[in-house]
């Protein structure tokens, strides 16, 4: 039994055979990520059918997405500290089961009000998975495989936005909108069983309780480096949503206002999400902060080039697809890099709180994306894309700002003398 070598997420003083089996766990968590987070996006293809059932305008049914989102953000803030207190395995299992129940309930309402209540419960329950999964990876996955695990998990979250609406649309066309929730509930039950039976429990740790359980969130927000990383997290997904909103509003005529074409464009990004997790050996050569800032910088330049190209490039579906592909690849790289940087700077008992705040800021940015894109849409496609590029550039700057002046220091997490800040 000896000290493990330093990694991008810090050295871990544990016996190697006490780590969870990486391959099996990564596959289960990634598929579960698509299933759980996908519940947020499932209604996007169901709005007309749901509006007809409830006898309301389709614009009113969009509230089901808003309510889910608010509950999801609040659920994040609760689930992170709870994962640190009661263990990520328990929070994942209970959260997934609760999500299965609430998802089934969302198939039953006959009025919009009852549907909104069900969606709020669904959002709160589904939010338990992501911060608990990040905490589990930090505590139980071999450091050599953590970058792969983080990349797969974040790619799964992003893939949900592309894959689940398409699947929901197919199910709804064949069996109605209620069947989408029934199938989703069944998938979540399978995920619950898989996590409970096949994902080993994390090794016991001493974690805070009582009044300190949620006080850790305040403690974390008192560190400017972490706040800068949270700010960066708010930009990358916000820019992604802003780009797609701009395309749908004022993009090429063959895509703007065409839901099917937009879904095809989203699905075209999936190859990047499949490849990025397996570039870990190459990506690890760069420290997380440099890697994340560089990725966001490349994405910003690509999106800016599309905006500067104006009508010439915006009319090219090939050029647009390449830009979106680069953007999604950069986001996948940046997301895992930010999580690595966060985990390197917090105490073990703060892991759940840090990942919870990361998820909340990410979602807040995503929520602001459509509003920003809509606000600048009167000025056309080019301005919309340039605005998203500025957002990405700000994110890259925040990541670099969080790393400013970091030097070799004693690790506060693992009490070792040779730990070096991974943010240089």
Beta strands, then each sheet from edge to edge (+ up, - down):
end
